[in-house]
């Protein structure tokens, strides 16, 4: 995958968080934020869940 968009980032982060890797999910959310891809409501929701779980 050469182009990362909000859908690919979110899918990856959701997978991490649901597998129990909340801290890693937050790290990738931070990387997503820094890369200026943007985020949607689903991405923000999973980041909040990761925060609560870690």
PDBQT receptor file of N, H, CA, C and O in Angstrom, charges set to zero:
ATOM      1  N   UNK A   1       0.860  -1.170   0.000  1.00  0.00    +0.000 N 
ATOM      2  CA  UNK A   1       0.000   0.000   0.000  1.00  0.00    +0.000 C 
ATOM      3  C   UNK A   1       0.903   1.228   0.000  1.00  0.00    +0.000 C 
ATOM      4  O   UNK A   1       1.661   1.440   0.946  1.00  0.00    +0.000 OA
ATOM      5  N   UNK A   2       0.828   2.015  -1.025  1.00  0.00    +0.000 N 
ATOM      6  H   UNK A   2       0.212   1.842  -1.794  1.00  0.00    +0.000 HD
ATOM      7  CA  UNK A   2       1.693   3.184  -1.116  1.00  0.00    +0.000 C 
ATOM      8  C   UNK A   2       1.032   4.448  -0.601  1.00  0.00    +0.000 C 
ATOM      9  O   UNK A   2       1.713   5.326  -0.072  1.00  0.00    +0.000 OA
ATOM     10  N   UNK A   3      -0.273   4.556  -0.745  1.00  0.00    +0.000 N 
ATOM     11  H   UNK A   3      -0.825   3.842  -1.175  1.00  0.00    +0.000 HD
ATOM     12  CA  UNK A   3      -0.984   5.748  -0.291  1.00  0.00    +0.000 C 
ATOM     13  C   UNK A   3      -1.834   5.403   0.922  1.00  0.00    +0.000 C 
ATOM     14  O   UNK A   3      -2.691   4.521   0.868  1.00  0.00    +0.000 OA
ATOM     15  N   UNK A   4      -1.587   6.101   1.999  1.00  0.00    +0.000 N 
ATOM     16  H   UNK A   4      -0.891   6.818   2.043  1.00  0.00    +0.000 HD
ATOM     17  CA  UNK A   4      -2.381   5.891   3.209  1.00  0.00    +0.000 C 
ATOM     18  C   UNK A   4      -3.440   6.976   3.293  1.00  0.00    +0.000 C 
ATOM     19  O   UNK A   4      -3.153   8.161   3.125  1.00  0.00    +0.000 OA
ATOM     20  N   UNK A   5      -4.665   6.553   3.554  1.00  0.00    +0.000 N 
ATOM     21  H   UNK A   5      -4.898   5.591   3.690  1.00  0.00    +0.000 HD
ATOM     22  CA  UNK A   5      -5.744   7.515   3.734  1.00  0.00    +0.000 C 
ATOM     23  C   UNK A   5      -6.432   7.234   5.066  1.00  0.00    +0.000 C 
ATOM     24  O   UNK A   5      -6.030   6.333   5.803  1.00  0.00    +0.000 OA
ATOM     25  N   UNK A   6      -7.448   7.996   5.363  1.00  0.00    +0.000 N 
ATOM     26  H   UNK A   6      -7.774   8.728   4.765  1.00  0.00    +0.000 HD
ATOM     27  CA  UNK A   6      -8.115   7.862   6.660  1.00  0.00    +0.000 C 
ATOM     28  C   UNK A   6      -8.702   6.463   6.837  1.00  0.00    +0.000 C 
ATOM     29  O   UNK A   6      -8.733   5.951   7.956  1.00  0.00    +0.000 OA
ATOM     30  N   UNK A   7      -9.162   5.842   5.765  1.00  0.00    +0.000 N 
ATOM     31  H   UNK A   7      -9.137   6.258   4.856  1.00  0.00    +0.000 HD
ATOM     32  CA  UNK A   7      -9.757   4.505   5.869  1.00  0.00    +0.000 C 
ATOM     33  C   UNK A   7      -8.695   3.466   6.221  1.00  0.00    +0.000 C 
ATOM     34  O   UNK A   7      -8.911   2.635   7.104  1.00  0.00    +0.000 OA
ATOM     35  N   UNK A   8      -7.563   3.504   5.547  1.00  0.00    +0.000 N 
ATOM     36  H   UNK A   8      -7.387   4.179   4.829  1.00  0.00    +0.000 HD
ATOM     37  CA  UNK A   8      -6.521   2.513   5.826  1.00  0.00    +0.000 C 
ATOM     38  C   UNK A   8      -5.923   2.699   7.221  1.00  0.00    +0.000 C 
ATOM     39  O   UNK A   8      -5.676   1.719   7.923  1.00  0.00    +0.000 OA
ATOM     40  N   UNK A   9      -5.691   3.935   7.620  1.00  0.00    +0.000 N 
ATOM     41  H   UNK A   9      -5.892   4.731   7.050  1.00  0.00    +0.000 HD
ATOM     42  CA  UNK A   9      -5.180   4.203   8.968  1.00  0.00    +0.000 C 
ATOM     43  C   UNK A   9      -6.170   3.695  10.009  1.00  0.00    +0.000 C 
ATOM     44  O   UNK A   9      -5.780   3.016  10.958  1.00  0.00    +0.000 OA
ATOM     45  N   UNK A  10      -7.448   4.023   9.834  1.00  0.00    +0.000 N 
ATOM     46  H   UNK A  10      -7.765   4.575   9.063  1.00  0.00    +0.000 HD
ATOM     47  CA  UNK A  10      -8.471   3.639  10.813  1.00  0.00    +0.000 C 
ATOM     48  C   UNK A  10      -8.585   2.126  10.917  1.00  0.00    +0.000 C 
ATOM     49  O   UNK A  10      -8.674   1.586  12.019  1.00  0.00    +0.000 OA
ATOM     50  N   UNK A  11      -8.583   1.440   9.786  1.00  0.00    +0.000 N 
ATOM     51  H   UNK A  11      -8.511   1.879   8.890  1.00  0.00    +0.000 HD
ATOM     52  CA  UNK A  11      -8.678  -0.021   9.808  1.00  0.00    +0.000 C 
ATOM     53  C   UNK A  11      -7.515  -0.630  10.583  1.00  0.00    +0.000 C 
ATOM     54  O   UNK A  11      -7.700  -1.563  11.364  1.00  0.00    +0.000 OA
ATOM     55  N   UNK A  12      -6.334  -0.103  10.365  1.00  0.00    +0.000 N 
ATOM     56  H   UNK A  12      -6.184   0.656   9.730  1.00  0.00    +0.000 HD
ATOM     57  CA  UNK A  12      -5.150  -0.604  11.061  1.00  0.00    +0.000 C 
ATOM     58  C   UNK A  12      -5.249  -0.362  12.566  1.00  0.00    +0.000 C 
ATOM     59  O   UNK A  12      -4.965  -1.254  13.365  1.00  0.00    +0.000 OA
ATOM     60  N   UNK A  13      -5.650   0.843  12.944  1.00  0.00    +0.000 N 
ATOM     61  H   UNK A  13      -5.881   1.568  12.295  1.00  0.00    +0.000 HD
ATOM     62  CA  UNK A  13      -5.761   1.197  14.361  1.00  0.00    +0.000 C 
ATOM     63  C   UNK A  13      -6.862   0.382  15.035  1.00  0.00    +0.000 C 
ATOM     64  O   UNK A  13      -6.682  -0.085  16.160  1.00  0.00    +0.000 OA
ATOM     65  N   UNK A  14      -7.987   0.207  14.370  1.00  0.00    +0.000 N 
ATOM     66  H   UNK A  14      -8.133   0.587  13.456  1.00  0.00    +0.000 HD
ATOM     67  CA  UNK A  14      -9.084  -0.603  14.919  1.00  0.00    +0.000 C 
ATOM     68  C   UNK A  14      -8.598  -2.026  15.179  1.00  0.00    +0.000 C 
ATOM     69  O   UNK A  14      -8.877  -2.604  16.230  1.00  0.00    +0.000 OA
ATOM     70  N   UNK A  15      -7.873  -2.584  14.218  1.00  0.00    +0.000 N 
ATOM     71  H   UNK A  15      -7.647  -2.115  13.364  1.00  0.00    +0.000 HD
ATOM     72  CA  UNK A  15      -7.345  -3.936  14.392  1.00  0.00    +0.000 C 
ATOM     73  C   UNK A  15      -6.442  -4.048  15.604  1.00  0.00    +0.000 C 
ATOM     74  O   UNK A  15      -6.541  -5.003  16.375  1.00  0.00    +0.000 OA
ATOM     75  N   UNK A  16      -5.565  -3.076  15.772  1.00  0.00    +0.000 N 
ATOM     76  H   UNK A  16      -5.485  -2.301  15.146  1.00  0.00    +0.000 HD
ATOM     77  CA  UNK A  16      -4.664  -3.091  16.928  1.00  0.00    +0.000 C 
ATOM     78  C   UNK A  16      -5.435  -3.021  18.240  1.00  0.00    +0.000 C 
ATOM     79  O   UNK A  16      -5.189  -3.807  19.155  1.00  0.00    +0.000 OA
ATOM     80  N   UNK A  17      -6.363  -2.084  18.328  1.00  0.00    +0.000 N 
ATOM     81  H   UNK A  17      -6.563  -1.445  17.585  1.00  0.00    +0.000 HD
ATOM     82  CA  UNK A  17      -7.103  -1.882  19.577  1.00  0.00    +0.000 C 
ATOM     83  C   UNK A  17      -7.957  -3.104  19.905  1.00  0.00    +0.000 C 
ATOM     84  O   UNK A  17      -8.006  -3.532  21.058  1.00  0.00    +0.000 OA
ATOM     85  N   UNK A  18      -8.624  -3.661  18.913  1.00  0.00    +0.000 N 
ATOM     86  H   UNK A  18      -8.584  -3.313  17.976  1.00  0.00    +0.000 HD
ATOM     87  CA  UNK A  18      -9.465  -4.829  19.159  1.00  0.00    +0.000 C 
ATOM     88  C   UNK A  18      -8.644  -6.061  19.521  1.00  0.00    +0.000 C 
ATOM     89  O   UNK A  18      -9.152  -6.967  20.182  1.00  0.00    +0.000 OA
ATOM     90  N   UNK A  19      -7.391  -6.108  19.102  1.00  0.00    +0.000 N 
ATOM     91  H   UNK A  19      -6.978  -5.373  18.565  1.00  0.00    +0.000 HD
ATOM     92  CA  UNK A  19      -6.512  -7.230  19.449  1.00  0.00    +0.000 C 
ATOM     93  C   UNK A  19      -5.847  -7.034  20.811  1.00  0.00    +0.000 C 
ATOM     94  O   UNK A  19      -5.096  -7.894  21.269  1.00  0.00    +0.000 OA
ATOM     95  N   UNK A  20      -6.126  -5.902  21.455  1.00  0.00    +0.000 N 
ATOM     96  H   UNK A  20      -6.737  -5.203  21.083  1.00  0.00    +0.000 HD
ATOM     97  CA  UNK A  20      -5.579  -5.656  22.779  1.00  0.00    +0.000 C 
ATOM     98  C   UNK A  20      -4.321  -4.810  22.798  1.00  0.00    +0.000 C 
ATOM     99  O   UNK A  20      -3.683  -4.672  23.842  1.00  0.00    +0.000 OA
ATOM    100  N   UNK A  21      -3.959  -4.246  21.668  1.00  0.00    +0.000 N 
ATOM    101  H   UNK A  21      -4.478  -4.357  20.820  1.00  0.00    +0.000 HD
ATOM    102  CA  UNK A  21      -2.760  -3.409  21.570  1.00  0.00    +0.000 C 
ATOM    103  C   UNK A  21      -3.143  -1.930  21.559  1.00  0.00    +0.000 C 
ATOM    104  O   UNK A  21      -2.879  -1.211  20.595  1.00  0.00    +0.000 OA
ATOM    105  N   UNK A  22      -3.769  -1.493  22.648  1.00  0.00    +0.000 N 
ATOM    106  H   UNK A  22      -3.984  -2.077  23.431  1.00  0.00    +0.000 HD
ATOM    107  CA  UNK A  22      -4.287  -0.123  22.715  1.00  0.00    +0.000 C 
ATOM    108  C   UNK A  22      -3.187   0.928  22.651  1.00  0.00    +0.000 C 
ATOM    109  O   UNK A  22      -3.338   1.943  21.971  1.00  0.00    +0.000 OA
ATOM    110  N   UNK A  23      -2.089   0.696  23.349  1.00  0.00    +0.000 N 
ATOM    111  H   UNK A  23      -1.967  -0.128  23.902  1.00  0.00    +0.000 HD
ATOM    112  CA  UNK A  23      -0.999   1.667  23.341  1.00  0.00    +0.000 C 
ATOM    113  C   UNK A  23      -0.426   1.833  21.935  1.00  0.00    +0.000 C 
ATOM    114  O   UNK A  23      -0.150   2.949  21.497  1.00  0.00    +0.000 OA
ATOM    115  N   UNK A  24      -0.252   0.718  21.236  1.00  0.00    +0.000 N 
ATOM    116  H   UNK A  24      -0.476  -0.189  21.592  1.00  0.00    +0.000 HD
ATOM    117  CA  UNK A  24       0.236   0.791  19.862  1.00  0.00    +0.000 C 
ATOM    118  C   UNK A  24      -0.762   1.525  18.969  1.00  0.00    +0.000 C 
ATOM    119  O   UNK A  24      -0.372   2.294  18.089  1.00  0.00    +0.000 OA
ATOM    120  N   UNK A  25      -2.061   1.281  19.204  1.00  0.00    +0.000 N 
ATOM    121  H   UNK A  25      -2.377   0.657  19.919  1.00  0.00    +0.000 HD
ATOM    122  CA  UNK A  25      -3.091   1.988  18.455  1.00  0.00    +0.000 C 
ATOM    123  C   UNK A  25      -2.998   3.487  18.650  1.00  0.00    +0.000 C 
ATOM    124  O   UNK A  25      -3.150   4.256  17.702  1.00  0.00    +0.000 OA
ATOM    125  N   UNK A  26      -2.746   3.902  19.890  1.00  0.00    +0.000 N 
ATOM    126  H   UNK A  26      -2.622   3.278  20.660  1.00  0.00    +0.000 HD
ATOM    127  CA  UNK A  26      -2.586   5.333  20.168  1.00  0.00    +0.000 C 
ATOM    128  C   UNK A  26      -1.338   5.897  19.495  1.00  0.00    +0.000 C 
ATOM    129  O   UNK A  26      -1.347   7.025  19.002  1.00  0.00    +0.000 OA
ATOM    130  N   UNK A  27      -0.275   5.114  19.476  1.00  0.00    +0.000 N 
ATOM    131  H   UNK A  27      -0.268   4.197  19.876  1.00  0.00    +0.000 HD
ATOM    132  CA  UNK A  27       0.950   5.571  18.811  1.00  0.00    +0.000 C 
ATOM    133  C   UNK A  27       0.716   5.776  17.314  1.00  0.00    +0.000 C 
ATOM    134  O   UNK A  27       1.194   6.748  16.730  1.00  0.00    +0.000 OA
ATOM    135  N   UNK A  28      -0.022   4.854  16.703  1.00  0.00    +0.000 N 
ATOM    136  H   UNK A  28      -0.411   4.064  17.177  1.00  0.00    +0.000 HD
ATOM    137  CA  UNK A  28      -0.320   5.013  15.279  1.00  0.00    +0.000 C 
ATOM    138  C   UNK A  28      -1.308   6.150  15.031  1.00  0.00    +0.000 C 
ATOM    139  O   UNK A  28      -1.236   6.818  13.999  1.00  0.00    +0.000 OA
ATOM    140  N   UNK A  29      -2.230   6.376  15.968  1.00  0.00    +0.000 N 
ATOM    141  H   UNK A  29      -2.288   5.834  16.806  1.00  0.00    +0.000 HD
ATOM    142  CA  UNK A  29      -3.123   7.531  15.842  1.00  0.00    +0.000 C 
ATOM    143  C   UNK A  29      -2.309   8.821  15.874  1.00  0.00    +0.000 C 
ATOM    144  O   UNK A  29      -2.572   9.752  15.113  1.00  0.00    +0.000 OA
ATOM    145  N   UNK A  30      -1.323   8.864  16.760  1.00  0.00    +0.000 N 
ATOM    146  H   UNK A  30      -1.109   8.108  17.378  1.00  0.00    +0.000 HD
ATOM    147  CA  UNK A  30      -0.435  10.023  16.839  1.00  0.00    +0.000 C 
ATOM    148  C   UNK A  30       0.339  10.212  15.535  1.00  0.00    +0.000 C 
ATOM    149  O   UNK A  30       0.490  11.333  15.048  1.00  0.00    +0.000 OA
ATOM    150  N   UNK A  31       0.822   9.114  14.981  1.00  0.00    +0.000 N 
ATOM    151  H   UNK A  31       0.699   8.204  15.376  1.00  0.00    +0.000 HD
ATOM    152  CA  UNK A  31       1.538   9.176  13.698  1.00  0.00    +0.000 C 
ATOM    153  C   UNK A  31       0.602   9.658  12.588  1.00  0.00    +0.000 C 
ATOM    154  O   UNK A  31       0.998  10.445  11.727  1.00  0.00    +0.000 OA
ATOM    155  N   UNK A  32      -0.632   9.181  12.618  1.00  0.00    +0.000 N 
ATOM    156  H   UNK A  32      -0.954   8.543  13.317  1.00  0.00    +0.000 HD
ATOM    157  CA  UNK A  32      -1.637   9.613  11.638  1.00  0.00    +0.000 C 
ATOM    158  C   UNK A  32      -1.863  11.115  11.747  1.00  0.00    +0.000 C 
ATOM    159  O   UNK A  32      -1.938  11.817  10.739  1.00  0.00    +0.000 OA
ATOM    160  N   UNK A  33      -1.969  11.598  12.979  1.00  0.00    +0.000 N 
ATOM    161  H   UNK A  33      -1.908  11.027  13.798  1.00  0.00    +0.000 HD
ATOM    162  CA  UNK A  33      -2.179  13.027  13.237  1.00  0.00    +0.000 C 
ATOM    163  C   UNK A  33      -1.011  13.843  12.674  1.00  0.00    +0.000 C 
ATOM    164  O   UNK A  33      -1.214  14.862  12.014  1.00  0.00    +0.000 OA
ATOM    165  N   UNK A  34       0.214  13.377  12.946  1.00  0.00    +0.000 N 
ATOM    166  H   UNK A  34       0.379  12.549  13.482  1.00  0.00    +0.000 HD
ATOM    167  CA  UNK A  34       1.404  14.098  12.472  1.00  0.00    +0.000 C 
ATOM    168  C   UNK A  34       1.531  14.087  10.953  1.00  0.00    +0.000 C 
ATOM    169  O   UNK A  34       2.078  15.023  10.368  1.00  0.00    +0.000 OA
ATOM    170  N   UNK A  35       1.032  13.039  10.314  1.00  0.00    +0.000 N 
ATOM    171  H   UNK A  35       0.588  12.279  10.788  1.00  0.00    +0.000 HD
ATOM    172  CA  UNK A  35       1.135  12.963   8.853  1.00  0.00    +0.000 C 
ATOM    173  C   UNK A  35       0.068  13.799   8.155  1.00  0.00    +0.000 C 
ATOM    174  O   UNK A  35       0.035  13.881   6.927  1.00  0.00    +0.000 OA
ATOM    175  N   UNK A  36      -0.812  14.423   8.958  1.00  0.00    +0.000 N 
ATOM    176  H   UNK A  36      -0.785  14.356   9.955  1.00  0.00    +0.000 HD
ATOM    177  CA  UNK A  36      -1.842  15.338   8.451  1.00  0.00    +0.000 C 
ATOM    178  C   UNK A  36      -2.835  14.672   7.493  1.00  0.00    +0.000 C 
ATOM    179  O   UNK A  36      -3.339  15.307   6.567  1.00  0.00    +0.000 OA
ATOM    180  N   UNK A  37      -3.109  13.387   7.728  1.00  0.00    +0.000 N 
ATOM    181  H   UNK A  37      -2.700  12.871   8.481  1.00  0.00    +0.000 HD
ATOM    182  CA  UNK A  37      -4.116  12.679   6.938  1.00  0.00    +0.000 C 
ATOM    183  C   UNK A  37      -5.503  13.154   7.323  1.00  0.00    +0.000 C 
ATOM    184  O   UNK A  37      -6.408  13.190   6.490  1.00  0.00    +0.000 OA
ATOM    185  N   UNK A  38      -5.669  13.516   8.577  1.00  0.00    +0.000 N 
ATOM    186  H   UNK A  38      -4.934  13.487   9.254  1.00  0.00    +0.000 HD
ATOM    187  CA  UNK A  38      -6.988  13.867   9.086  1.00  0.00    +0.000 C 
ATOM    188  C   UNK A  38      -7.602  12.644   9.740  1.00  0.00    +0.000 C 
ATOM    189  O   UNK A  38      -7.012  11.564   9.720  1.00  0.00    +0.000 OA
ATOM    190  N   UNK A  39      -8.756  12.803  10.307  1.00  0.00    +0.000 N 
ATOM    191  H   UNK A  39      -9.235  13.680  10.324  1.00  0.00    +0.000 HD
ATOM    192  CA  UNK A  39      -9.441  11.681  10.935  1.00  0.00    +0.000 C 
ATOM    193  C   UNK A  39     -10.935  11.907  10.837  1.00  0.00    +0.000 C 
ATOM    194  O   UNK A  39     -11.395  13.021  10.587  1.00  0.00    +0.000 OA
ATOM    195  N   UNK A  40     -11.689  10.833  11.039  1.00  0.00    +0.000 N 
ATOM    196  H   UNK A  40     -11.315   9.928  11.242  1.00  0.00    +0.000 HD
ATOM    197  CA  UNK A  40     -13.141  10.944  11.031  1.00  0.00    +0.000 C 
ATOM    198  C   UNK A  40     -13.665  10.522  12.402  1.00  0.00    +0.000 C 
ATOM    199  O   UNK A  40     -12.886  10.245  13.314  1.00  0.00    +0.000 OA
ATOM    200  N   UNK A  41     -14.970  10.477  12.538  1.00  0.00    +0.000 N 
ATOM    201  H   UNK A  41     -15.603  10.702  11.797  1.00  0.00    +0.000 HD
ATOM    202  CA  UNK A  41     -15.556  10.169  13.845  1.00  0.00    +0.000 C 
ATOM    203  C   UNK A  41     -15.201   8.760  14.306  1.00  0.00    +0.000 C 
ATOM    204  O   UNK A  41     -15.022   8.533  15.503  1.00  0.00    +0.000 OA
ATOM    205  N   UNK A  42     -15.097   7.820  13.390  1.00  0.00    +0.000 N 
ATOM    206  H   UNK A  42     -15.243   8.004  12.418  1.00  0.00    +0.000 HD
ATOM    207  CA  UNK A  42     -14.750   6.454  13.775  1.00  0.00    +0.000 C 
ATOM    208  C   UNK A  42     -13.311   6.379  14.288  1.00  0.00    +0.000 C 
ATOM    209  O   UNK A  42     -13.030   5.682  15.264  1.00  0.00    +0.000 OA
ATOM    210  N   UNK A  43     -12.414   7.093  13.633  1.00  0.00    +0.000 N 
ATOM    211  H   UNK A  43     -12.642   7.659  12.841  1.00  0.00    +0.000 HD
ATOM    212  CA  UNK A  43     -11.018   7.103  14.074  1.00  0.00    +0.000 C 
ATOM    213  C   UNK A  43     -10.907   7.713  15.465  1.00  0.00    +0.000 C 
ATOM    214  O   UNK A  43     -10.208   7.184  16.329  1.00  0.00    +0.000 OA
ATOM    215  N   UNK A  44     -11.592   8.815  15.672  1.00  0.00    +0.000 N 
ATOM    216  H   UNK A  44     -12.160   9.245  14.970  1.00  0.00    +0.000 HD
ATOM    217  CA  UNK A  44     -11.533   9.485  16.968  1.00  0.00    +0.000 C 
ATOM    218  C   UNK A  44     -12.140   8.608  18.059  1.00  0.00    +0.000 C 
ATOM    219  O   UNK A  44     -11.627   8.563  19.177  1.00  0.00    +0.000 OA
ATOM    220  N   UNK A  45     -13.223   7.917  17.742  1.00  0.00    +0.000 N 
ATOM    221  H   UNK A  45     -13.640   7.954  16.834  1.00  0.00    +0.000 HD
ATOM    222  CA  UNK A  45     -13.872   7.033  18.707  1.00  0.00    +0.000 C 
ATOM    223  C   UNK A  45     -12.949   5.899  19.125  1.00  0.00    +0.000 C 
ATOM    224  O   UNK A  45     -12.858   5.583  20.311  1.00  0.00    +0.000 OA
ATOM    225  N   UNK A  46     -12.266   5.283  18.170  1.00  0.00    +0.000 N 
ATOM    226  H   UNK A  46     -12.340   5.540  17.207  1.00  0.00    +0.000 HD
ATOM    227  CA  UNK A  46     -11.371   4.177  18.517  1.00  0.00    +0.000 C 
ATOM    228  C   UNK A  46     -10.158   4.691  19.290  1.00  0.00    +0.000 C 
ATOM    229  O   UNK A  46      -9.618   3.977  20.135  1.00  0.00    +0.000 OA
ATOM    230  N   UNK A  47      -9.727   5.918  19.014  1.00  0.00    +0.000 N 
ATOM    231  H   UNK A  47     -10.166   6.498  18.328  1.00  0.00    +0.000 HD
ATOM    232  CA  UNK A  47      -8.622   6.501  19.783  1.00  0.00    +0.000 C 
ATOM    233  C   UNK A  47      -9.056   6.733  21.233  1.00  0.00    +0.000 C 
ATOM    234  O   UNK A  47      -8.269   6.521  22.156  1.00  0.00    +0.000 OA
ATOM    235  N   UNK A  48     -10.288   7.161  21.435  1.00  0.00    +0.000 N 
ATOM    236  H   UNK A  48     -10.927   7.333  20.685  1.00  0.00    +0.000 HD
ATOM    237  CA  UNK A  48     -10.807   7.330  22.799  1.00  0.00    +0.000 C 
ATOM    238  C   UNK A  48     -10.892   5.994  23.526  1.00  0.00    +0.000 C 
ATOM    239  O   UNK A  48     -10.562   5.902  24.708  1.00  0.00    +0.000 OA
ATOM    240  N   UNK A  49     -11.335   4.962  22.816  1.00  0.00    +0.000 N 
ATOM    241  H   UNK A  49     -11.603   5.037  21.856  1.00  0.00    +0.000 HD
ATOM    242  CA  UNK A  49     -11.392   3.625  23.415  1.00  0.00    +0.000 C 
ATOM    243  C   UNK A  49      -9.998   3.155  23.789  1.00  0.00    +0.000 C 
ATOM    244  O   UNK A  49      -9.798   2.586  24.862  1.00  0.00    +0.000 OA
ATOM    245  N   UNK A  50      -9.041   3.388  22.914  1.00  0.00    +0.000 N 
ATOM    246  H   UNK A  50      -9.203   3.850  22.043  1.00  0.00    +0.000 HD
ATOM    247  CA  UNK A  50      -7.659   2.992  23.204  1.00  0.00    +0.000 C 
ATOM    248  C   UNK A  50      -7.143   3.725  24.434  1.00  0.00    +0.000 C 
ATOM    249  O   UNK A  50      -6.431   3.145  25.254  1.00  0.00    +0.000 OA
ATOM    250  N   UNK A  51      -7.498   4.994  24.562  1.00  0.00    +0.000 N 
ATOM    251  H   UNK A  51      -8.076   5.465  23.896  1.00  0.00    +0.000 HD
ATOM    252  CA  UNK A  51      -7.086   5.771  25.739  1.00  0.00    +0.000 C 
ATOM    253  C   UNK A  51      -7.676   5.185  27.014  1.00  0.00    +0.000 C 
ATOM    254  O   UNK A  51      -6.997   5.084  28.035  1.00  0.00    +0.000 OA
ATOM    255  N   UNK A  52      -8.929   4.806  26.944  1.00  0.00    +0.000 N 
ATOM    256  H   UNK A  52      -9.480   4.889  26.114  1.00  0.00    +0.000 HD
ATOM    257  CA  UNK A  52      -9.594   4.244  28.118  1.00  0.00    +0.000 C 
ATOM    258  C   UNK A  52      -9.012   2.885  28.494  1.00  0.00    +0.000 C 
ATOM    259  O   UNK A  52      -8.943   2.540  29.674  1.00  0.00    +0.000 OA
ATOM    260  N   UNK A  53      -8.597   2.117  27.495  1.00  0.00    +0.000 N 
ATOM    261  H   UNK A  53      -8.653   2.397  26.536  1.00  0.00    +0.000 HD
ATOM    262  CA  UNK A  53      -8.080   0.768  27.741  1.00  0.00    +0.000 C 
ATOM    263  C   UNK A  53      -6.635   0.748  28.213  1.00  0.00    +0.000 C 
ATOM    264  O   UNK A  53      -6.203  -0.209  28.855  1.00  0.00    +0.000 OA
ATOM    265  N   UNK A  54      -5.884   1.805  27.897  1.00  0.00    +0.000 N 
ATOM    266  H   UNK A  54      -6.235   2.582  27.376  1.00  0.00    +0.000 HD
ATOM    267  CA  UNK A  54      -4.449   1.752  28.226  1.00  0.00    +0.000 C 
ATOM    268  C   UNK A  54      -4.129   2.385  29.560  1.00  0.00    +0.000 C 
ATOM    269  O   UNK A  54      -2.967   2.415  29.967  1.00  0.00    +0.000 OA
TER     270      UNK A  54
